[in-house]
Amino acid sequence: MHTQALNCQLKPQFRILQHTSNIERRPVIDPGILETVSLEEALAVLNSEAYRVSVQGFIHILQKCRRSKSLDYVKQVRKHIQDHDLEVHNVLGSYLVPTLVECGSLRDAHLLFGLMSYHNEYSWTALIQGYVDCGESERAFRLYHDMQSNRINPNTYTFQSLLRGCIKLKSIERGRKLHFEIAEDGLEGHPFVASALVDIHAGLMRKGKHIFDTMESEYGISPTIEHYNSVLDLLGRAGRLTDAMEWLEEMPFKPNFGGMLSSKTLTLAYLNVTSCVVDKWNAQLSFYT
């Protein structure tokens, strides 16, 4: 669409904010207009150079780019910033980084991240999520350590991405450490985090059960009470209550009360366990105390 036609179409909607600087006399377009028009129309205004676009206006355009998943449009916006020697505002950079990641340009996002003077949890998390999604979970964890070194607190999306990274890496130790950090931050009950925790414990449960099943035949090690309690704990953490109860009944040893409590507590935290199952669990605990 030509700029002239666009101006005629949008004229009734425009409310221009006059700029009085001696250096730049172009009017600033109301960001609300850029929020309501289509992405193509917003980019036409941006490229026409008839109006100046504020940081909030750029944010509205980037949000549209993000929804469209169009890397070409994002690059147009970034090129406009570079060509006009506009400083990448910290807020603007925090929108540009995740937008580039979601539109498939993780490399450009990381390069831009390196040029920014300030990073918040959103820009850190966007890169972490991007590296996990593309199969570079080790790099995602290195970024997480850098994030911690810079005293930036992770959010629920950070933890969700890292837990997915643990599953891809099949890392039990990292999963346990993350779970401890999540508990410290009081985020266990968040739906996204709770779901990711159940997924990772399910993965650990399968791996742990396989080790238990093969330890005697392949390594000549007879399972002890500690091994049985470990499987019981993994089943509980993975939300496998029925399997945990069956395991409890078939154990050749008297179960460890403390290990069982941890499974019960974690399972109740993540799942909406019915009262009858809880009663059955408590009855089993009472039998062994």
LODREN-33581 format. One line per 3 residues: their letters; for each residue x, y, z of N, C-alpha, C, O, CB. Coordinates in steps of 0.1 Angstrom, whole numbers. Glycine has a CB too. Example, Ala and Ser with C-alpha at 12.3 -4.5 7.8 and 13.67 -1.06 7.14 Angstrom:
<pts>
AS) 132 -57 78 123 -45 78 132 -33 78 142 -33 85 113 -45 90 ~ 128 -22 71 137 -11 71 129 0 79 134 11 80 141 -6 57
</pts>
This chain:
<pts>
MHT) 9 -12 0 0 0 0 9 12 0 18 13 8 -10 0 12 ~ 6 22 -9 14 34 -9 11 42 3 1 42 9 11 42 -22 ~ 21 50 7 20 58 19 9 68 18 2 70 28 33 66 21
QAL) 7 74 6 -4 84 5 -17 78 7 -26 84 14 -3 91 -9 ~ -20 66 1 -32 59 3 -34 55 18 -45 56 23 -33 47 -6 ~ -23 51 24 -24 47 38 -28 59 47 -36 58 56 -11 42 43
NCQ) -22 71 44 -25 83 52 -40 87 50 -46 91 60 -16 94 47 ~ -45 85 38 -59 89 35 -68 79 43 -78 83 48 -62 88 20 ~ -64 67 43 -73 57 50 -73 59 65 -83 57 71 -68 43 46
LKP) -61 62 70 -60 63 85 -62 77 90 -62 79 103 -47 57 89 ~ -63 87 82 -64 101 86 -74 103 98 -70 110 107 -67 110 75 ~ -86 98 97 -96 100 108 -91 94 121 -96 99 132 -109 94 104
QFR) -82 84 121 -78 78 133 -65 84 139 -63 83 151 -75 63 131 ~ -57 91 131 -44 96 135 -46 108 145 -53 117 144 -36 100 124 ~ -38 106 156 -36 117 165 -21 120 167 -14 112 174 -43 115 179
ILQ) -16 130 160 -2 132 159 3 139 172 -3 150 176 2 139 147 ~ 14 134 178 20 141 189 31 149 184 41 144 179 25 131 200 ~ 30 163 185 40 171 179 53 171 187 52 171 200 35 186 178
HTS) 64 171 180 77 171 187 84 184 184 84 189 173 86 159 181 ~ 88 191 195 93 205 194 108 206 193 114 217 193 88 213 205 ~ 115 194 192 130 195 191 134 202 178 128 201 168 136 181 191
NIE) 145 210 180 151 217 168 158 207 159 160 209 147 161 228 172 ~ 162 196 164 169 186 156 160 177 148 163 175 136 178 177 166 ~ 149 173 154 139 164 147 125 170 148 119 171 158 140 150 153
RRP) 120 174 136 107 181 136 96 172 131 84 176 130 107 194 128 ~ 99 159 127 89 150 123 79 147 134 83 146 146 95 137 117 ~ 66 147 131 57 143 142 58 129 146 62 120 139 42 146 137
VID) 55 127 159 55 113 164 41 107 163 31 113 168 60 113 179 ~ 40 96 157 27 89 156 22 83 169 30 77 176 27 79 145 ~ 9 85 172 4 79 184 6 64 184 1 57 174 -12 83 185
PGI) 12 58 194 14 44 195 1 36 194 1 24 189 22 40 207 ~ -10 41 199 -22 34 199 -27 31 184 -34 21 182 -33 42 206 ~ -23 40 175 -27 37 161 -20 25 156 -26 17 149 -24 50 152
LET) -7 24 159 1 13 154 -4 0 161 -1 -11 155 16 15 158 ~ -10 1 172 -16 -11 178 -28 -16 171 -31 -28 171 -19 -8 193 ~ -36 -7 165 -49 -11 159 -48 -15 144 -56 -22 140 -59 0 161
VSL) -38 -9 137 -37 -12 123 -30 -26 121 -25 -32 130 -29 -1 115 ~ -30 -30 108 -24 -43 105 -9 -41 105 -4 -30 105 -29 -48 91 ~ -2 -53 105 13 -53 105 18 -46 93 27 -38 93 18 -67 106
EEA) 12 -49 81 17 -43 69 15 -28 69 24 -20 64 9 -49 57 ~ 4 -23 74 2 -8 75 11 -2 85 16 9 82 -13 -6 79 ~ 14 -8 96 23 -3 106 37 -2 100 44 8 102 23 -12 119
LAV) 41 -12 92 54 -12 86 55 -1 75 66 5 73 58 -25 80 ~ 44 1 68 44 12 58 46 25 65 53 34 59 30 12 51 ~ 40 28 76 42 40 83 57 41 88 63 52 86 33 41 96
LNS) 62 30 93 76 30 97 86 33 86 95 41 87 80 17 103 ~ 83 27 74 92 29 63 90 42 55 99 46 47 91 17 53 ~ 79 48 57 76 61 49 85 72 54 88 82 46 62 64 51
EAY) 90 72 67 97 82 73 90 95 74 96 106 76 110 85 65 ~ 77 95 72 68 107 74 66 110 89 63 121 93 55 105 67 ~ 67 99 97 64 101 111 76 94 119 82 85 114 51 95 115
RVS) 77 99 131 86 92 140 78 82 148 67 84 151 93 102 150 ~ 85 71 152 79 60 160 85 60 174 98 59 175 80 47 152 ~ 77 60 184 83 60 198 86 45 201 83 36 194 72 65 208
VQG) 93 44 213 96 30 218 83 22 219 83 10 215 103 31 231 ~ 73 28 225 60 20 226 54 16 212 49 6 211 50 29 234 ~ 56 25 203 52 22 189 59 10 183 54 1 177 53 34 180
FIH) 73 10 186 81 -1 181 76 -14 188 76 -25 182 96 1 184 ~ 73 -13 201 68 -25 208 56 -31 202 55 -43 200 66 -22 223 ~ 46 -22 198 34 -27 192 37 -34 178 31 -44 175 24 -15 189
ILQ) 47 -28 171 50 -34 158 57 -48 160 54 -57 153 60 -25 150 ~ 66 -48 170 73 -61 173 63 -72 178 65 -84 175 84 -59 183 ~ 53 -68 185 43 -77 190 36 -83 178 33 -95 178 33 -71 199
KCR) 33 -75 168 26 -80 156 36 -89 148 31 -100 143 22 -68 147 ~ 48 -86 148 58 -95 141 59 -108 148 60 -119 142 72 -88 141 ~ 59 -108 161 60 -120 169 48 -129 166 50 -141 165 60 -117 184
RSK) 36 -123 165 24 -132 162 25 -137 148 20 -148 146 12 -123 165 ~ 30 -130 139 31 -134 125 42 -144 123 42 -151 112 33 -122 116 ~ 52 -145 132 63 -154 131 71 -151 118 78 -159 112 59 -169 130
SLD) 71 -138 114 78 -134 101 91 -128 105 92 -117 110 69 -124 93 ~ 102 -135 102 115 -130 104 119 -118 95 126 -109 99 126 -141 102 ~ 114 -118 83 116 -107 74 111 -94 79 117 -84 79 109 -110 60
YVK) 99 -94 85 93 -82 91 102 -78 103 104 -66 105 79 -85 95 ~ 106 -87 111 114 -83 123 127 -77 118 132 -67 124 117 -96 132 ~ 133 -82 108 146 -77 103 144 -63 97 152 -54 98 152 -86 92
QVR) 132 -60 91 129 -47 86 129 -37 98 134 -26 97 115 -47 79 ~ 123 -41 109 122 -32 121 136 -30 126 140 -18 129 113 -38 132 ~ 144 -40 127 157 -39 133 166 -30 123 174 -22 128 164 -52 135
KHI) 165 -32 110 172 -24 101 169 -10 102 177 -1 101 170 -29 86 ~ 156 -7 104 152 7 106 159 13 118 163 25 117 137 8 107 ~ 160 6 128 167 11 140 182 13 137 187 24 141 166 1 152
QDH) 188 4 130 202 6 127 205 17 117 214 25 119 208 -8 122 ~ 197 18 107 199 28 97 197 42 102 203 51 97 189 26 85 ~ 188 44 112 186 57 117 194 60 130 191 69 137 171 59 120
DLE) 204 51 133 213 53 144 205 55 157 209 63 165 221 65 141 ~ 194 47 158 186 48 170 192 38 181 195 27 178 171 45 168 ~ 194 43 193 199 35 204 188 24 207 176 27 208 202 43 216
VHN) 193 12 208 184 1 212 180 3 227 188 0 236 190 -13 209 ~ 169 8 229 164 10 243 163 -3 250 160 -13 244 150 17 243 ~ 166 -3 263 166 -16 271 153 -23 270 152 -35 268 169 -13 285
VLG) 142 -15 271 129 -21 269 127 -27 255 122 -38 254 118 -11 272 ~ 131 -19 245 130 -24 231 138 -36 229 134 -45 222 134 -13 222 ~ 150 -37 234 159 -48 233 152 -61 239 154 -72 234 172 -46 239
SYL) 146 -59 251 139 -70 257 128 -76 249 124 -87 251 134 -65 271 ~ 122 -68 240 112 -73 231 118 -79 218 113 -88 213 102 -61 227 ~ 129 -72 214 135 -77 201 141 -91 203 140 -99 194 146 -67 197
VPT) 148 -94 214 154 -107 216 145 -118 215 147 -127 207 162 -107 230 ~ 134 -118 224 124 -130 223 117 -130 209 113 -141 205 114 -129 234 ~ 115 -118 203 109 -118 190 117 -125 179 113 -133 171 105 -104 185
LVE) 130 -122 180 140 -129 170 140 -144 173 141 -152 163 154 -123 172 ~ 140 -148 186 141 -162 189 128 -169 184 129 -180 177 141 -164 204 ~ 117 -163 186 104 -170 182 103 -170 167 96 -179 161 92 -163 188
CGS) 109 -161 160 108 -161 145 120 -169 139 121 -168 127 109 -146 140 ~ 127 -176 147 137 -185 142 151 -180 139 159 -186 132 132 -190 129 ~ 155 -169 146 168 -164 144 175 -162 157 178 -151 162 168 -150 137
LRD) 179 -174 163 185 -174 176 199 -167 176 203 -161 185 187 -189 181 ~ 206 -169 165 219 -163 163 218 -148 164 226 -141 171 226 -167 150 ~ 209 -142 156 207 -127 157 203 -123 170 207 -112 175 197 -123 146
AHL) 195 -131 177 190 -127 190 202 -127 200 202 -118 208 179 -137 195 ~ 211 -136 199 222 -137 208 232 -125 205 237 -120 215 229 -150 207 ~ 234 -122 193 242 -111 189 237 -98 195 244 -90 200 244 -110 174
LFG) 224 -96 193 217 -84 198 218 -83 214 221 -73 219 203 -83 194 ~ 216 -95 220 218 -96 234 231 -91 239 232 -84 249 215 -111 239 ~ 242 -95 232 255 -91 235 258 -76 234 267 -71 241 265 -98 227
LMS) 250 -69 226 251 -55 224 243 -46 234 246 -34 236 247 -51 210 ~ 234 -53 241 226 -46 251 233 -43 264 241 -51 268 213 -54 254 ~ 231 -31 269 238 -27 282 231 -33 294 237 -33 305 239 -12 283
YHN) 218 -37 292 211 -42 304 202 -54 299 196 -54 289 202 -31 310 ~ 202 -64 308 194 -76 304 185 -79 316 189 -79 328 204 -88 301 ~ 172 -82 313 163 -86 323 160 -101 322 165 -108 313 150 -78 323
EYS) 151 -106 330 148 -120 330 141 -125 317 142 -137 313 139 -124 342 ~ 135 -116 310 128 -119 298 138 -122 286 136 -131 279 118 -108 294 ~ 148 -113 285 158 -115 275 167 -128 278 170 -135 269 167 -103 273
WTA) 170 -130 291 178 -142 294 170 -154 291 175 -164 285 182 -141 309 ~ 157 -154 296 149 -166 294 146 -169 279 145 -181 275 135 -164 301 ~ 145 -159 271 142 -161 257 154 -169 250 152 -178 243 140 -147 249
LIQ) 166 -165 254 178 -172 248 178 -186 254 181 -196 246 191 -165 252 ~ 176 -188 267 176 -201 273 166 -210 266 169 -222 263 174 -200 288 ~ 154 -205 265 143 -213 258 147 -216 244 145 -227 239 130 -205 258
GYV) 153 -207 237 157 -209 223 167 -220 221 166 -228 212 163 -196 217 ~ 177 -220 230 188 -230 230 183 -244 233 187 -254 228 200 -227 238 ~ 173 -245 243 167 -258 246 159 -263 235 160 -275 231 158 -256 259
DCG) 152 -254 228 143 -258 217 151 -263 205 147 -272 198 134 -246 213 ~ 163 -258 203 171 -262 192 181 -273 195 190 -276 187 179 -250 186 ~ 180 -279 207 188 -290 211 201 -287 217 210 -296 218 190 -299 199
ESE) 203 -274 221 216 -271 227 214 -268 242 216 -257 247 222 -258 220 ~ 209 -278 249 206 -276 263 218 -273 272 217 -265 282 199 -288 269 ~ 230 -278 268 242 -275 276 245 -260 276 248 -254 286 254 -283 271
RAF) 243 -254 264 245 -240 262 234 -232 270 237 -221 276 245 -235 248 ~ 222 -237 271 212 -231 278 215 -230 293 213 -220 300 198 -238 276 ~ 221 -241 298 225 -241 312 237 -232 315 238 -226 326 229 -256 317
RLY) 246 -231 305 257 -221 307 251 -207 308 256 -199 316 267 -222 295 ~ 241 -204 300 235 -191 301 228 -189 314 228 -178 320 224 -189 289 ~ 222 -200 319 215 -199 332 225 -195 343 222 -188 352 208 -212 335
HDM) 237 -202 343 247 -199 353 252 -184 351 254 -177 361 259 -208 351 ~ 253 -179 339 256 -165 337 245 -156 343 248 -145 349 259 -162 322 ~ 233 -160 340 221 -152 345 222 -151 361 219 -141 366 208 -159 341
QSN) 225 -163 367 226 -163 382 238 -154 386 237 -147 396 228 -177 387 ~ 249 -154 379 261 -146 382 258 -131 382 264 -123 389 273 -150 373 ~ 249 -128 373 245 -114 371 233 -110 380 227 -99 379 241 -111 357
RIN) 230 -119 390 219 -117 400 206 -114 394 198 -105 399 224 -106 409 ~ 202 -120 383 189 -119 377 181 -131 381 185 -143 378 190 -118 361 ~ 170 -129 387 161 -140 392 154 -147 380 148 -140 372 152 -135 402
PNT) 154 -160 380 147 -167 369 132 -166 372 127 -164 383 151 -182 368 ~ 124 -167 361 109 -168 363 104 -182 360 112 -191 357 102 -157 354 ~ 91 -184 360 85 -197 358 89 -202 344 91 -214 342 70 -197 359
YTF) 90 -194 334 93 -198 320 108 -202 319 111 -212 312 90 -187 310 ~ 116 -196 327 130 -200 328 131 -214 333 138 -223 327 139 -191 337 ~ 125 -217 344 125 -230 350 119 -241 341 124 -252 340 119 -230 364
QSL) 108 -237 335 101 -247 326 110 -251 314 111 -263 311 88 -240 320 ~ 117 -241 309 127 -244 298 138 -253 302 142 -262 296 132 -231 291 ~ 144 -249 314 155 -257 319 151 -271 323 159 -280 321 161 -250 332
LRG) 139 -273 328 135 -287 331 133 -295 318 137 -307 318 121 -286 339 ~ 129 -289 308 128 -296 295 143 -299 290 145 -310 284 121 -287 284 ~ 152 -290 293 166 -293 290 171 -305 298 179 -313 292 174 -281 293
CIK) 167 -306 310 172 -318 318 167 -331 312 174 -341 312 167 -316 333 ~ 154 -331 307 149 -343 301 157 -346 289 160 -358 286 134 -341 298 ~ 160 -336 281 167 -339 268 181 -344 271 187 -352 264 168 -326 260
LKS) 187 -339 282 201 -343 286 201 -355 294 211 -361 296 208 -332 293 ~ 189 -359 299 188 -371 308 196 -369 320 203 -378 325 191 -384 301 ~ 196 -357 326 204 -353 337 196 -354 350 188 -345 353 210 -339 335
IER) 199 -364 358 192 -366 371 196 -355 380 188 -349 387 194 -380 376 ~ 209 -353 381 215 -344 391 210 -329 389 206 -322 398 230 -344 391 ~ 210 -325 376 205 -312 373 191 -310 376 186 -300 381 208 -308 358
GRK) 183 -321 373 169 -320 376 166 -319 391 157 -311 395 162 -333 371 ~ 173 -326 399 172 -325 414 176 -311 419 169 -305 427 180 -336 421 ~ 187 -306 413 191 -293 418 181 -282 414 178 -273 422 205 -289 411
LHF) 176 -283 402 165 -273 397 153 -274 406 147 -264 410 162 -275 383 ~ 149 -286 409 137 -288 418 139 -281 431 130 -275 437 134 -303 420 ~ 151 -282 437 154 -276 450 153 -261 448 148 -254 457 169 -280 454
EIA) 159 -255 437 158 -241 435 144 -236 433 140 -225 438 166 -237 423 ~ 136 -244 426 122 -241 424 114 -241 437 106 -232 440 115 -251 414 ~ 117 -250 446 111 -251 459 115 -239 467 106 -233 474 114 -264 466
EDG) 127 -235 467 132 -223 474 125 -211 470 122 -202 478 147 -222 472 ~ 122 -209 457 115 -198 451 100 -198 453 93 -189 449 119 -196 437 ~ 95 -209 458 81 -211 460 73 -212 448 61 -208 447 75 -199 468
LEG) 78 -218 437 72 -219 424 67 -233 421 63 -235 410 81 -214 413 ~ 67 -242 430 63 -256 428 49 -257 423 45 -265 415 65 -265 440 ~ 40 -248 429 26 -249 426 22 -242 413 10 -243 409 18 -243 437
HPF) 31 -235 406 27 -229 393 24 -239 383 32 -249 381 39 -219 388 ~ 13 -238 376 9 -249 366 20 -253 356 22 -265 354 -3 -244 358 ~ 27 -243 350 37 -246 340 49 -254 346 54 -264 341 43 -233 334
VAS) 53 -249 358 64 -255 365 61 -269 370 68 -279 369 69 -246 376 ~ 49 -270 376 44 -283 382 43 -293 371 47 -305 373 31 -281 388 ~ 38 -289 359 37 -299 348 51 -303 343 53 -315 340 29 -292 336
ALV) 60 -294 342 74 -298 338 81 -307 349 88 -316 345 82 -285 336 ~ 78 -304 361 84 -312 372 78 -327 371 86 -336 373 80 -307 386 ~ 65 -328 369 60 -342 367 66 -349 355 69 -361 356 44 -341 365
DIH) 68 -341 344 75 -347 332 89 -352 335 93 -363 332 75 -337 321 ~ 96 -344 342 110 -348 345 111 -359 355 120 -368 353 118 -336 350 ~ 102 -359 365 103 -370 374 98 -383 368 102 -394 372 94 -367 387
AGL) 89 -382 358 84 -394 351 96 -400 343 98 -412 342 73 -391 341 ~ 104 -391 337 116 -395 330 126 -402 339 132 -412 336 122 -384 322 ~ 128 -396 350 138 -401 360 133 -414 366 141 -423 368 140 -391 372
MRK) 119 -415 367 114 -428 372 116 -439 362 120 -450 367 98 -426 374 ~ 114 -437 349 117 -447 340 132 -452 339 135 -463 339 113 -443 326 ~ 140 -442 340 155 -445 340 159 -452 353 166 -462 353 163 -432 339
GKH) 153 -448 365 157 -454 377 151 -468 378 158 -477 383 151 -446 389 ~ 139 -470 373 133 -484 373 141 -493 364 142 -505 368 118 -483 368 ~ 146 -488 353 154 -497 344 167 -501 351 171 -512 350 157 -489 331
IFD) 173 -491 358 185 -495 366 183 -505 376 190 -515 378 192 -482 372 ~ 171 -503 383 168 -513 394 166 -527 388 170 -537 394 155 -508 401 ~ 158 -527 377 155 -540 371 167 -548 366 167 -560 365 145 -538 360
TME) 178 -541 363 190 -547 356 202 -548 366 212 -554 362 193 -540 344 ~ 201 -542 378 213 -541 386 217 -555 391 230 -557 392 210 -533 398 ~ 208 -565 393 212 -578 398 217 -587 386 227 -593 387 201 -585 405
SEY) 210 -586 375 213 -595 363 226 -590 356 234 -598 352 202 -596 354 ~ 228 -577 355 239 -572 348 251 -569 356 263 -569 352 235 -559 340 ~ 249 -565 369 260 -561 377 262 -569 390 271 -567 397 258 -546 382
GIS) 253 -579 392 254 -588 403 252 -581 417 257 -586 427 268 -594 403 ~ 245 -570 417 242 -563 429 228 -566 434 218 -563 426 244 -548 427 ~ 226 -571 446 213 -574 451 207 -561 457 213 -554 464 213 -585 462
PTI) 194 -557 453 188 -545 458 186 -545 473 182 -555 478 175 -543 451 ~ 189 -534 479 187 -532 493 175 -524 496 168 -520 487 199 -526 500 ~ 172 -522 509 160 -514 513 161 -500 507 151 -494 503 159 -513 528
EHY) 174 -494 506 176 -481 500 172 -481 485 166 -471 481 190 -477 502 ~ 175 -491 478 171 -492 464 156 -492 462 150 -486 454 178 -504 457 ~ 149 -500 471 135 -501 470 128 -488 473 119 -484 467 130 -512 479
NSV) 134 -481 484 128 -468 488 131 -458 477 122 -449 475 135 -464 501 ~ 142 -459 470 145 -449 459 134 -450 448 129 -440 442 159 -451 453 ~ 131 -463 444 121 -465 434 107 -460 438 100 -454 431 120 -480 430
LDL) 104 -463 451 92 -458 457 91 -443 456 80 -437 453 90 -463 471 ~ 102 -436 459 102 -422 459 101 -416 445 93 -407 443 116 -416 465 ~ 107 -423 435 106 -419 421 92 -420 416 87 -412 409 115 -427 412
LGR) 85 -431 420 71 -434 416 62 -423 422 53 -418 415 66 -447 420 ~ 64 -419 434 56 -409 441 58 -395 434 48 -388 432 59 -408 455 ~ 71 -392 432 74 -379 426 68 -378 411 64 -367 407 89 -376 425
AGR) 67 -389 404 62 -389 391 47 -390 390 41 -390 380 68 -401 383 ~ 41 -390 402 26 -390 403 20 -404 400 8 -405 397 21 -381 393 ~ 28 -415 401 23 -428 398 19 -434 411 25 -444 417 34 -437 391
LTD) 7 -429 417 3 -434 430 -1 -448 430 3 -456 440 -9 -425 434 ~ -8 -453 420 -12 -467 420 0 -476 420 0 -486 427 -22 -470 408 ~ 9 -473 411 21 -481 410 29 -480 423 35 -490 428 30 -476 399
AME) 29 -469 430 37 -467 442 30 -476 453 37 -482 461 37 -452 447 ~ 17 -476 453 10 -485 463 13 -499 461 15 -507 470 -5 -482 463 ~ 13 -504 448 16 -518 445 30 -521 449 33 -532 454 14 -520 430
WLE) 39 -511 446 53 -513 449 55 -515 465 63 -523 469 62 -502 444 ~ 48 -506 472 48 -507 486 44 -520 492 50 -525 501 39 -495 492 ~ 33 -526 486 28 -538 491 37 -550 487 37 -560 495 14 -541 485
EMP) 45 -549 477 53 -560 472 67 -559 478 75 -568 475 54 -560 457 ~ 71 -548 485 84 -547 490 87 -558 500 79 -561 509 86 -533 496 ~ 99 -564 498 103 -575 508 108 -569 521 111 -577 530 114 -584 502
FKP) 110 -556 522 115 -549 534 104 -540 540 95 -536 533 128 -541 531 ~ 106 -537 553 98 -527 559 102 -513 553 114 -510 554 99 -527 574 ~ 93 -506 547 97 -493 540 102 -482 549 98 -482 561 85 -488 532
NFG) 110 -474 544 116 -462 551 105 -451 552 100 -446 542 128 -457 545 ~ 101 -448 564 90 -438 567 94 -424 561 85 -418 555 88 -437 582 ~ 106 -420 562 110 -407 557 109 -406 542 104 -396 537 124 -403 562
GML) 114 -417 535 114 -417 521 99 -416 516 97 -410 506 121 -429 515 ~ 90 -424 522 77 -424 518 70 -410 520 62 -406 512 69 -435 526 ~ 73 -404 531 67 -391 533 71 -381 522 62 -373 518 72 -385 547
SSK) 84 -381 518 88 -372 507 80 -374 495 76 -365 488 103 -373 505 ~ 77 -387 491 69 -390 479 55 -385 481 49 -379 472 69 -405 477 ~ 49 -388 493 36 -383 495 34 -368 494 25 -363 488 31 -388 509
TLT) 43 -361 501 43 -347 501 44 -341 487 36 -332 483 54 -341 510 ~ 54 -346 479 55 -340 466 44 -344 456 40 -336 448 68 -346 460 ~ 39 -356 458 27 -360 449 15 -351 452 8 -347 443 24 -375 451
LAY) 12 -349 465 1 -341 469 3 -327 464 -7 -320 461 -2 -341 484 ~ 15 -322 463 17 -308 459 14 -307 444 9 -296 440 32 -304 461 ~ 16 -317 436 14 -315 421 1 -321 416 -3 -317 406 26 -322 415
LNV) -5 -330 423 -17 -337 418 -28 -335 427 -27 -333 439 -14 -351 416 ~ -40 -335 422 -52 -334 430 -57 -348 434 -65 -354 427 -64 -326 422 ~ -51 -353 444 -53 -367 448 -66 -368 456 -69 -360 464 -41 -372 457
TSC) -74 -378 452 -87 -379 459 -85 -384 473 -75 -390 477 -96 -389 451 ~ -95 -381 481 -95 -384 496 -93 -399 498 -87 -403 508 -107 -378 503 ~ -99 -407 490 -99 -421 493 -85 -427 491 -80 -436 498 -108 -429 483
VVD) -77 -421 481 -63 -425 479 -55 -421 490 -46 -428 495 -58 -420 466 ~ -57 -408 495 -50 -403 506 -52 -412 519 -43 -415 526 -53 -389 509 ~ -65 -416 521 -68 -424 532 -61 -438 531 -56 -443 541 -83 -426 533
KWN) -60 -443 519 -54 -456 518 -39 -455 520 -33 -463 527 -56 -461 503 ~ -33 -443 516 -18 -441 518 -16 -440 533 -6 -446 538 -14 -428 511 ~ -24 -432 540 -22 -430 554 -24 -443 562 -17 -446 572 -32 -420 560
AQL) -33 -452 557 -35 -465 564 -22 -473 562 -18 -480 572 -47 -472 558 ~ -16 -472 551 -4 -480 549 8 -475 558 15 -482 564 1 -479 534 ~ 8 -461 559 19 -455 567 16 -459 582 26 -462 589 18 -440 566
SFY) 4 -460 586 1 -463 600 5 -477 603 9 -480 615 -14 -461 603 ~ 4 -486 594 7 -500 596 21 -502 599 25 -511 607 3 -508 583 ~ 30 -493 593 44 -495 595 50 -486 606 63 -486 608 52 -492 582
T) 42 -479 613 47 -470 624 43 -475 637 46 -469 648 42 -456 622
</pts>
